[in-house]
């Protein structure tokens, strides 16, 4: 299986308490009709929810609650495994992808004309494709063919099916894509045609800007501080500091692979003179790359193949592990022979197999090859493994050399020399080059600018001068502005400094209240200052723990979406600047744009009648005593064998309504326990919407608990990660999530896995799509 970066907290052993079912005598106090068999409300004819308030029938999926029974809490335990494999004789279910996915291509996929949902025919059965299947297929099943001449085209086709199903099942409700505002003085031209955005960083946009100022310099402000780690911003960090990353992108360049205008990874033709791709017999793929002869560093030194290989070789080695062990987890090169190379510790012969990186070849001064492992193919995102930049090799290797005797690259033995205390001497150089400001100026740069001066004292600033040797971006565009100064500017100083021209640009205004102030300031400046708004590619979502309480049912998630007035929330929070997406995307993502004409997504406008219809059709037609629902809180009747211990004991957070047992069935209340991170602008506004009378009149009880982010994480993962969890599974909805969807290829290949181990590691929504489950009994 493909090596993946962990997207969520590491799996811990789940220790859930066995809670006894509560009796109906303790149920909530609702005034209901006498107990009798409830009748279902007749459904109106289909209508378009966008065009009227009349409800329509949405596609329904089979109940998959049996798949959630994986905990030994005194009730049936269902085993996961593949049919016919040793050790899985008692397996109850497996995944649709494990059973059929390997051999499926887009040519095998059919589309339901009424719903737009994807399915396949197998053994005479019509099998809908679930989120686990589709999320894997759009990474692993992207072999070019027919109407899909490239892996990216195939990815987009798979993503369209994935988005349609995601939109139907709603593992979370997208609220709005976060907006940001950039302010700039009118002497600067270019931001109107090349603004900063989710898909275009400041470093990309700046190449296309010009200034009318005589000094030929601009001053750019940032609210964040610099750490001074400009060569390697992520050094010993989980995430890069924003300003450090900006400096890195402005001074470190000549990347092999870059993103096209529509977000697709492509070879950078300013750097790559020629390349060849070869499919190998073992399923791996070799990319052979030849550089242009005239590439130069900022001091005029020629750029060679070694300058692209030095950084990954140095930090993937045992020496690099000592200097920055976190790189092992962050690195995702996926080249063949990587593991063997990683574990060589020196003291032998580096030219022997144990010290050789077989998937990385040095073929000549300007030519090298990289072989992506078969386990990572086919992959629409394969080119991303080649997103290497030119970094001056001696900066990382000193006097050591990269060599290749025909079997792959290796580092000369002097790189592995140890000090008397047993530590690698080269690790000190790696640490200094990565994060020491004094070492910063010792080596040349490869990007459009070079660092001329750095002041780490308040107010922090970095002075960048144009690199005259820079070959340009993928279009050959070079910097026009001679000097760029980046400095930290407190929020309260921004408007004054823009007004008196001690600041030319201020990017990344994200606070919603300050966004409105910024727009008003630009409007009142009489043209002196302009504002440009853009999406950050980050969507605030109402996040579900979809294996607990009512939100494990599709109709409840959909009904909640129809009851929330997202447009009102957007207007209140972002002043109309943001976007309320309807699926797992950022608005400018290339895959959404590529399939826009065929994308069929429900927009979930506020529609109370639609919400009530969904709840009635989903079986939420009972009262607190098992009689027909009339008013108050709705209940759903669930067979005992389909409900595990924590759901049998599910209750409203204040205990006012509870799940109870009657005649061998459990009745669950439509009570959504919402965990809000206190004192945030989003939470306060979202809480107001969740207390809307429409939710109550639909029979839904939403109770909000304020707490800290750490407490929210403990409740989400139902573990004492920070010491707050009390052992009572209670909360199923959260506002603590911002989903960052990529503008380029999104990799959600294990996010909706039903495999128990991957489920604990990667499935942040704890959501199993019923279509992904194949019962083996």
C-alpha positions in Angstrom: 0.0 0.0 0.0 1.1 3.5 -0.8 3.1 5.2 2.0 1.0 8.1 3.3 1.5 11.0 5.6 -0.8 10.7 8.6 -3.7 13.0 8.2 -5.1 12.5 11.7 -3.9 11.5 15.1 -2.2 8.1 15.3 -4.5 5.1 16.2 -4.7 4.3 19.9 -6.6 1.3 21.3 -10.2 2.4 21.7 -11.4 1.8 25.2 -15.1 2.5 25.3 -17.1 1.9 28.5 -20.0 -0.5 28.3 -23.0 1.6 29.2 -26.3 0.1 30.1 -29.4 1.0 28.1 -31.6 3.6 29.8 -35.3 2.8 30.3 -38.1 4.7 28.8 -39.2 5.9 32.2 -36.3 8.4 32.1 -37.2 9.7 28.6 -37.8 13.3 27.9 -41.1 15.0 28.8 -43.0 15.4 25.5 -46.7 15.8 25.2 -47.6 13.2 22.6 -50.5 11.3 21.2 -51.2 7.8 22.7 -48.9 5.0 21.7 -49.9 3.4 18.4 -48.3 2.3 15.2 -47.2 5.5 13.5 -48.2 6.2 9.9 -45.7 7.7 7.3 -46.6 11.0 5.8 -47.2 10.7 2.1 -44.4 12.4 0.1 -45.1 15.2 -2.3 -44.1 14.9 -6.0 -40.5 15.7 -6.9 -39.7 19.4 -7.3 -36.5 21.5 -7.6 -35.5 22.7 -4.1 -33.6 25.5 -5.7 -36.7 26.8 -7.4 -39.3 26.4 -4.6 -39.9 25.3 -1.1 -41.6 22.0 -2.1 -39.7 19.0 -1.0 -38.2 16.4 -3.4 -37.1 12.9 -3.0 -33.3 12.5 -2.8 -31.6 9.2 -3.5 -31.4 6.9 -0.4 -28.7 4.5 0.5 -28.9 1.2 2.4 -28.5 1.3 6.2 -24.8 0.3 7.0 -25.0 0.3 10.7 -23.8 -3.3 10.9 -20.5 -2.2 9.6 -20.0 0.0 12.7 -20.1 -3.0 15.0 -16.4 -3.5 15.5 -16.1 -3.0 19.2 -16.2 -5.9 21.7 -18.8 -4.2 23.9 -20.9 -7.3 24.6 -22.7 -7.2 21.2 -22.0 -8.8 17.8 -18.6 -8.1 16.5 -18.2 -8.0 12.7 -14.8 -9.1 11.2 -13.2 -7.4 8.3 -11.2 -9.3 5.6 -10.9 -10.4 2.1 -12.7 -13.5 0.9 -10.5 -16.5 0.5 -7.4 -15.2 2.2 -5.8 -17.3 5.0 -6.9 -16.1 8.4 -10.1 -14.5 7.2 -12.3 -17.6 7.2 -14.6 -15.9 9.7 -14.6 -12.5 8.0 -18.0 -11.0 7.6 -17.3 -8.1 5.2 -14.7 -6.6 2.9 -14.6 -3.5 0.8 -15.9 -3.0 -2.7 -12.5 -1.7 -3.8 -10.7 -4.7 -2.4 -13.1 -7.0 -4.2 -13.3 -5.3 -7.6 -11.3 -2.0 -7.6 -7.9 -3.2 -9.0 -9.3 -4.1 -12.4 -11.9 -1.3 -12.8 -11.4 1.5 -15.3 -13.6 4.4 -16.2 -14.8 2.5 -19.2 -16.5 0.1 -16.7 -18.3 2.8 -14.8 -21.9 3.6 -15.5 -23.8 6.8 -14.4 -27.3 6.8 -13.1 -29.1 9.3 -15.4 -31.4 10.4 -12.6 -28.9 11.0 -9.8 -25.5 11.3 -11.5 -24.2 8.6 -9.1 -21.7 6.0 -10.4 -22.0 2.2 -10.4 -20.6 -0.9 -11.9 -22.1 -4.2 -13.0 -20.5 -7.2 -11.4 -21.7 -10.8 -11.4 -25.1 -9.6 -12.6 -25.4 -7.0 -9.8 -25.6 -3.3 -10.0 -23.1 -2.0 -7.4 -23.0 1.7 -6.5 -19.5 3.0 -6.0 -18.9 4.3 -2.5 -16.7 7.0 -1.1 -13.9 4.6 -0.2 -13.9 3.1 -3.7 -14.1 6.5 -5.5 -11.4 8.2 -3.3 -9.0 5.3 -4.1 -9.9 5.1 -7.7 -9.2 8.7 -8.5 -5.6 8.1 -7.3 -4.9 4.5 -8.3 -7.2 3.9 -11.3 -6.2 6.8 -13.5 -4.6 4.9 -16.4 -5.0 7.1 -19.6 -7.4 5.7 -22.1 -10.1 6.7 -24.6 -11.7 9.9 -23.6 -9.1 10.4 -20.9 -5.7 11.0 -22.6 -3.9 11.8 -19.3 -3.9 10.7 -15.7 -5.1 14.1 -14.7 -8.1 13.8 -17.1 -9.0 10.5 -15.6 -8.6 11.9 -12.1 -11.1 14.7 -12.9 -13.6 12.1 -14.2 -13.3 10.0 -11.1 -13.5 13.2 -8.9 -16.9 14.1 -10.5 -18.4 10.9 -9.3 -16.7 11.3 -5.9 -18.1 14.8 -5.5 -21.6 13.7 -6.4 -21.6 11.0 -3.8 -19.9 13.1 -1.2 -22.6 15.8 -1.8 -25.3 13.1 -1.3 -24.0 11.6 1.8 -22.6 14.8 3.5 -19.9 13.4 5.8 -19.7 17.1 6.8 -21.5 20.2 5.9 -19.4 22.9 4.1 -20.2 26.3 5.5 -18.1 28.7 3.6 -14.7 29.0 1.9 -12.6 31.4 3.9 -12.0 34.7 2.2 -8.9 36.9 2.5 -8.1 40.4 1.4 -4.9 42.0 0.0 -4.5 45.8 0.3 -2.0 47.6 -2.0 -1.2 51.1 -3.0 -2.2 52.2 -6.5 1.5 52.8 -7.6 1.7 49.1 -7.8 0.4 47.5 -11.1 -0.2 43.8 -11.6 -2.2 42.7 -8.5 -5.5 43.2 -10.4 -4.5 40.8 -13.2 -2.2 38.5 -11.1 -3.6 38.6 -7.5 -2.5 36.5 -4.6 -5.0 33.6 -4.3 -5.3 30.0 -3.1 -3.7 28.8 -6.3 -1.2 31.6 -6.8 1.2 32.4 -3.9 2.7 35.8 -3.3 6.0 34.5 -4.8 4.2 33.5 -8.0 2.2 36.7 -8.3 5.1 39.0 -7.5 6.9 38.2 -10.7 4.1 39.8 -12.7 4.0 43.1 -10.7 5.6 46.4 -11.4 5.9 49.6 -9.4 5.9 53.3 -10.5 8.0 54.3 -7.5 11.3 55.9 -8.4 13.1 53.7 -5.8 12.0 50.6 -7.7 11.3 48.8 -4.5 8.2 47.7 -2.6 7.5 47.0 1.0 5.2 44.0 1.8 3.8 43.6 5.3 2.9 40.3 7.0 1.1 39.8 10.4 3.3 36.8 11.2 6.8 36.6 12.5 9.9 35.3 10.7 11.8 32.3 12.1 14.8 32.8 9.8 14.6 29.3 8.3 14.5 30.4 4.7 16.4 27.5 3.2 14.2 24.8 4.8 11.1 26.4 6.4 9.7 23.1 7.7 12.9 22.2 9.6 11.9 20.4 12.8 8.3 21.8 12.3 5.0 20.2 11.5 4.1 23.2 9.3 6.1 26.0 7.8 5.9 29.5 9.2 4.1 31.5 6.5 6.6 34.4 6.0 9.6 31.9 6.0 7.9 29.9 3.3 7.3 33.1 1.2 11.0 34.0 1.4 11.9 30.4 0.5 9.7 30.5 -2.6 11.2 33.8 -3.6 14.8 32.7 -3.2 14.6 28.9 -4.0 13.4 28.1 -7.5 14.0 26.4 -10.8 11.6 23.6 -9.9 11.4 20.5 -12.1 7.6 20.3 -11.8 5.3 23.2 -11.3 1.5 23.8 -11.6 -0.1 25.0 -14.8 -2.7 27.8 -14.8 -5.4 25.3 -14.1 -3.5 23.6 -11.3 -2.2 20.5 -13.1 1.4 19.3 -12.3 3.5 19.8 -15.4 7.2 19.8 -16.2 8.8 23.2 -16.0 10.0 23.8 -19.5 12.2 26.7 -18.4 14.2 24.1 -16.5 13.7 20.8 -18.2 15.2 20.6 -21.7 13.9 17.1 -22.2 12.4 14.2 -20.3 11.5 10.6 -21.0 9.0 8.3 -19.2 9.5 4.6 -19.2 7.1 2.0 -17.8 9.2 -0.8 -16.3 8.3 -4.5 -16.1 7.9 -4.4 -12.4 5.2 -1.7 -12.7 7.5 1.2 -11.6 8.0 4.3 -13.8 11.3 6.0 -14.6 11.5 9.7 -15.4 14.7 10.7 -17.1 15.3 14.4 -17.0 17.8 16.6 -18.9 18.4 20.2 -17.7 19.0 23.2 -19.9 22.7 24.1 -20.1 22.3 27.8 -19.2 20.7 27.5 -15.7 22.7 29.4 -13.1 22.7 30.1 -9.3 22.7 33.8 -8.1 26.5 33.8 -8.1 26.8 32.6 -11.7 27.6 28.9 -10.7 26.1 26.5 -13.2 23.2 24.4 -11.9 23.8 20.6 -12.3 21.8 17.4 -11.6 23.5 17.1 -8.2 21.9 20.3 -7.1 18.4 18.6 -7.4 19.5 15.4 -5.6 21.5 16.8 -2.7 18.6 17.9 -0.4 16.5 14.6 -0.6 19.6 12.4 -0.4 21.0 14.3 2.6 17.8 14.4 4.6 16.6 10.9 3.7 20.0 9.5 5.0 20.7 8.4 8.6 22.7 11.7 8.9 19.6 13.7 7.9 17.5 11.7 10.4 19.8 12.8 13.2 19.6 16.4 12.0 15.8 16.4 11.5 14.0 13.1 12.3 10.6 14.7 11.3 11.8 14.7 7.6 11.3 11.0 7.5 7.6 11.4 8.1 7.2 14.5 5.9 9.2 13.2 3.0 7.1 11.6 0.3 9.4 10.9 -2.7 8.2 7.3 -3.2 11.3 6.3 -5.3 12.4 2.7 -5.5 15.2 1.8 -3.1 14.3 4.6 -0.7 14.0 2.3 2.3 17.4 0.6 1.8 19.1 4.0 1.4 17.4 5.4 4.5 18.8 2.7 6.8 22.4 2.8 5.8 24.4 4.2 8.8 27.9 4.3 7.3 30.9 2.3 8.2 30.8 0.1 5.1 31.0 0.7 1.5 28.4 3.2 0.3 28.7 1.8 -3.3 27.3 -1.5 -2.1 23.5 -2.1 -2.3 22.8 -1.2 1.4 24.1 2.4 0.8 22.7 2.9 -2.7 19.4 4.7 -3.7 18.5 2.5 -6.7 15.6 4.7 -7.8 17.8 7.8 -8.1 20.3 7.8 -10.9 23.0 10.4 -11.8 23.6 9.9 -15.5 25.6 12.9 -16.4 26.3 16.5 -15.2 22.9 17.6 -16.6 20.9 14.4 -16.7 19.4 12.2 -13.9 16.5 9.8 -13.5 13.9 9.2 -10.8 11.9 5.9 -10.6 8.6 6.0 -8.8 7.7 2.7 -7.1 5.0 0.4 -8.6 3.2 0.6 -5.2 2.6 4.3 -5.9 1.2 3.8 -9.4 -0.9 4.4 -11.3 -1.3 7.8 -9.5 -2.6 11.0 -11.1 -0.4 12.8 -8.7 2.8 10.9 -9.6 4.5 14.0 -11.0 4.3 15.7 -7.6 7.0 13.4 -6.4 9.3 15.2 -8.8 8.7 18.7 -7.4 12.4 19.2 -6.6 14.1 22.6 -6.7 17.7 23.6 -7.4 19.6 23.8 -4.1 23.3 24.4 -4.1 24.7 20.9 -3.3 27.7 22.0 -1.1 25.3 23.7 1.2 24.0 20.3 2.3 26.9 18.0 1.5 30.0 20.1 2.1 32.9 18.4 0.4 31.1 15.0 0.2 30.0 13.9 -3.2 27.0 12.2 -4.9 28.2 9.3 -7.0 26.6 6.6 -9.2 28.5 3.5 -10.4 25.6 2.2 -12.4 23.4 0.9 -9.6 22.0 4.1 -8.2 23.2 7.2 -6.3 25.1 7.1 -3.1 26.9 9.6 -0.8 30.6 9.2 -0.3 31.7 7.7 3.0 33.0 11.0 4.4 29.4 12.2 4.7 28.8 9.5 7.3 31.9 10.3 9.5 31.1 10.4 13.2 32.5 12.5 16.0 34.0 10.9 19.2 30.6 11.1 20.9 29.1 8.9 18.1 27.1 11.7 16.4 27.4 12.4 12.7 29.6 15.5 12.1 27.6 16.4 8.9 24.4 16.7 10.9 25.7 19.9 12.4 26.1 21.4 8.9 22.6 20.3 7.9 21.2 22.0 11.0 23.2 25.2 10.3 22.2 25.4 6.6 18.5 24.6 7.4 18.0 27.2 10.2 21.0 29.3 11.1 20.6 32.9 9.9 24.4 33.4 9.9 24.8 30.6 7.5 22.1 32.0 5.2 24.3 34.2 3.1 27.2 31.7 2.6 25.6 30.0 -0.4 23.9 31.2 -3.6 20.2 31.1 -4.3 18.2 29.8 -7.3 15.0 31.8 -7.1 14.0 35.2 -8.6 15.4 37.0 -5.5 18.3 36.6 -3.1 18.4 37.5 0.6 20.4 40.7 1.0 19.8 41.3 4.7 17.8 39.7 7.5 16.9 41.3 10.8 15.4 39.0 13.4 14.9 41.9 15.8 11.6 43.6 16.1 10.4 44.9 13.8 11.6 42.0 11.8 12.4 42.5 8.1 14.0 40.7 5.1 15.5 42.6 2.2 15.5 40.8 -1.1 17.4 41.8 -4.2 16.6 40.7 -7.7 18.6 37.6 -8.9 20.0 38.6 -12.3 20.8 35.0 -13.2 17.3 33.7 -12.6 16.0 31.9 -15.8 12.3 32.7 -15.1 9.2 30.8 -14.1 7.6 28.2 -16.3 6.6 30.9 -18.8 10.1 32.5 -18.6 8.7 35.4 -16.5 11.4 37.2 -14.4 11.2 39.7 -11.6 10.7 43.3 -12.6 10.9 45.0 -9.2 14.5 45.5 -8.1 14.1 45.3 -4.3 11.4 43.7 -2.2 11.3 44.3 1.6 9.2 42.0 3.7 8.4 43.1 7.3 6.1 42.2 10.2 3.4 44.8 10.7 0.9 44.7 13.6 -2.7 44.7 12.5 -3.4 48.1 14.2 -0.6 49.7 12.1 -1.6 48.4 8.7 -4.0 51.2 7.6 -1.7 54.0 8.9 1.3 52.6 7.1 -0.6 52.1 3.8 -1.9 55.7 4.1 1.6 57.3 4.7 3.3 55.0 2.1 5.6 53.2 4.5 3.9 50.1 3.3 2.9 49.1 -0.2 1.3 45.7 0.1 -0.4 43.8 2.9 -1.6 40.3 2.2 -3.4 37.6 4.1 -6.0 39.6 6.0 -8.1 36.7 7.2 -9.9 38.0 10.3 -13.5 38.5 9.2 -14.0 41.7 11.2 -10.7 43.2 9.8 -11.7 42.2 6.3 -14.7 44.4 6.5 -12.6 47.3 7.9 -10.1 46.8 5.1 -12.8 47.0 2.4 -14.2 50.2 3.9 -10.6 51.6 4.2 -9.9 51.0 0.5 -13.2 52.5 -0.5 -12.6 55.6 1.5 -9.0 56.1 0.3 -10.2 57.7 -3.0 -8.2 55.3 -5.1 -4.9 55.6 -3.2 -5.3 52.1 -1.8 -7.0 49.1 -3.6 -8.4 45.9 -2.2 -8.4 42.5 -3.8 -10.3 39.6 -2.2 -9.6 35.9 -2.8 -10.4 32.5 -1.4 -7.8 30.8 0.7 -8.8 27.3 -0.4 -9.9 26.5 3.2 -13.5 25.7 4.0 -15.0 25.9 7.4 -17.2 22.9 7.9 -19.8 21.5 10.4 -17.9 18.3 11.1 -19.6 15.1 12.1 -18.4 12.1 14.1 -20.7 10.0 11.9 -20.7 6.8 14.0 -22.5 8.3 17.0 -26.0 9.5 17.5 -28.4 10.7 14.9 -25.8 12.0 12.5 -24.8 8.5 11.5 -28.0 8.5 9.4 -27.8 10.1 6.0 -31.3 11.7 6.3 -30.3 13.6 9.5 -27.2 15.1 7.9 -29.2 16.1 4.8 -32.0 17.5 6.9 -29.6 19.6 9.0 -28.1 21.0 5.8 -31.6 22.0 4.6 -32.4 23.6 8.0 -29.2 25.7 8.2 -29.3 29.0 6.3 -25.7 29.0 5.0 -26.3 32.1 2.9 -27.2 34.0 6.1 -24.1 32.7 7.8 -22.0 33.7 4.9 -23.3 37.2 4.8 -22.9 37.6 8.5 -19.4 36.2 8.7 -17.7 37.3 5.5 -19.8 40.3 4.4 -20.6 38.5 1.2 -17.0 37.9 0.1 -16.8 34.2 0.8 -18.2 31.2 -1.1 -20.4 28.5 0.2 -19.3 25.4 -1.7 -21.5 22.3 -2.2 -18.8 19.7 -2.2 -15.2 18.7 -1.3 -13.4 21.4 -3.3 -12.1 24.9 -3.3 -13.8 27.1 -5.9 -10.7 27.5 -8.1 -9.6 23.8 -8.0 -8.7 22.6 -11.5 -10.6 19.3 -11.1 -13.9 21.2 -10.4 -13.3 23.5 -13.3 -12.5 20.6 -15.6 -15.9 18.9 -15.0 -18.0 21.9 -14.2 -20.5 21.3 -17.0 -21.2 17.7 -15.9 -21.1 18.3 -12.1 -24.5 17.6 -10.4 -24.5 18.8 -6.8 -27.4 19.5 -4.5 -27.0 23.0 -3.1 -29.0 22.4 0.1 -30.8 25.8 0.3 -32.9 26.4 3.4 -36.0 24.3 3.0 -37.9 23.2 6.1 -40.4 21.1 4.2 -37.6 19.1 2.6 -36.0 18.5 5.9 -39.2 17.2 7.5 -39.8 14.9 4.5 -36.3 13.4 4.8 -36.8 12.8 8.5 -40.1 11.1 8.0 -38.9 8.9 5.2 -35.9 8.0 7.4 -38.1 6.7 10.2 -38.0 9.6 12.6 -41.7 9.3 13.2 -41.9 8.3 16.9 -42.3 10.1 20.1 -40.6 9.5 23.5 -42.9 6.6 24.3 -42.9 4.8 20.9 -46.1 6.4 19.7 -46.5 8.5 16.5 -44.6 11.8 16.4 -46.7 15.0 16.8 -44.4 17.6 18.4 -41.3 17.9 20.4 -38.3 15.7 19.7 -38.5 13.0 17.1 -37.3 9.4 17.7 -36.1 6.6 15.4 -36.9 2.9 16.0 -33.7 0.8 15.5 -33.3 -3.0 15.8 -31.2 -3.9 18.8 -28.7 -6.0 16.7 -27.8 -2.9 14.7 -26.9 -0.7 17.6 -23.6 -0.9 19.6 -23.1 0.0 23.2 -22.3 3.7 23.0 -25.3 4.3 20.7 -27.6 2.4 22.9 -26.7 4.8 25.7 -26.8 7.9 23.5 -28.4 10.9 25.2 -28.8 14.7 24.7 -25.9 16.4 26.4 -28.1 17.7 29.2 -29.8 14.3 29.6 -33.2 15.7 28.7 -33.9 13.1 26.1 -32.3 9.6 25.9 -32.1 6.5 23.8 -34.4 3.9 25.4 -35.3 0.2 24.8 -38.8 -1.1 24.2 -39.9 -4.5 22.9 -36.5 -5.5 21.6 -35.9 -2.2 19.8 -34.1 1.0 20.7 -35.6 4.4 20.1 -33.0 7.1 19.5 -33.8 10.8 20.0 -33.1 13.3 17.2 -30.7 15.2 19.5 -27.5 16.6 18.0 -24.9 17.3 20.6 -22.7 20.1 19.2 -19.2 20.9 20.5 -18.3 24.5 19.8 -14.8 26.0 20.3 -15.7 29.0 22.5 -15.1 32.6 21.8 -14.6 32.3 18.1 -16.5 34.4 15.6 -17.6 31.3 13.7 -18.9 29.6 16.7 -21.0 32.5 17.9 -22.7 32.9 14.6 -23.1 29.2 13.9 -24.6 28.7 17.3 -27.3 31.3 16.5 -28.2 29.4 13.4 -28.3 26.1 15.2 -30.8 27.6 17.7 -33.1 28.7 14.8 -36.8 27.9 15.5 -36.8 25.9 12.2 -34.7 23.1 13.8 -37.1 22.8 16.7 -40.2 22.8 14.6 -38.7 20.0 12.5 -38.3 17.9 15.6 -34.6 18.3 16.0 -32.9 19.2 19.3 -29.5 20.8 19.0 -27.6 21.4 22.2 -24.3 23.4 22.2 -21.4 23.0 24.6 -18.6 25.6 24.6 -15.1 24.4 25.3 -11.5 24.7 24.1 -10.0 23.2 21.0 -8.2 20.5 22.9 -11.4 19.5 24.7 -13.1 19.3 21.3 -10.3 17.0 19.9 -10.7 14.7 22.9 -14.4 14.5 22.3 -14.0 13.9 18.6 -11.5 11.1 19.0 -13.2 9.8 22.2 -9.8 9.5 23.9 -8.0 11.5 26.6 -5.4 13.0 24.2 -5.1 16.1 26.3 -6.6 14.7 29.5 -10.2 16.1 29.0 -12.2 13.1 27.8 -14.4 11.6 30.5 -15.2 8.3 28.9 -18.7 9.1 27.8 -19.3 9.2 24.0 -21.6 12.2 23.7 -20.7 14.7 20.9 -21.4 14.0 17.2 -21.0 17.5 15.7 -18.1 20.0 15.9 -17.1 23.4 14.5 -13.4 22.9 15.1 -12.5 21.9 11.6 -11.2 23.9 8.6 -10.9 21.6 5.6 -8.1 22.6 3.3 -9.0 21.3 -0.2 -6.1 21.5 -2.7 -6.4 23.5 -5.9 -4.4 20.8 -7.6 -4.7 17.1 -7.2 -6.5 16.2 -3.9 -5.5 12.9 -2.4 -8.2 11.5 -0.2 -7.4 7.9 -1.0 -7.8 6.5 2.5 -10.0 9.2 4.1 -13.2 7.1 3.9 -11.6 3.7 4.4 -13.8 1.0 6.0 -10.7 -1.1 6.9 -10.6 -1.0 10.7 -6.9 0.0 10.9 -7.1 2.7 8.3 -10.4 3.8 9.7 -8.8 4.6 13.0 -5.8 6.4 11.4 -7.3 8.4 8.6 -11.1 8.5 8.7 -11.6 11.8 10.4 -15.4 11.6 10.1 -15.6 8.0 11.3 -17.8 7.5 8.4 -18.5 4.2 6.5 -20.3 4.4 3.2 -22.7 1.5 2.9 -22.0 1.1 -0.8 -18.4 0.2 0.1 -19.3 -2.8 2.2 -19.5 -6.3 0.7 -20.9 -8.8 3.2 -19.2 -12.2 2.9 -21.9 -14.1 4.7 
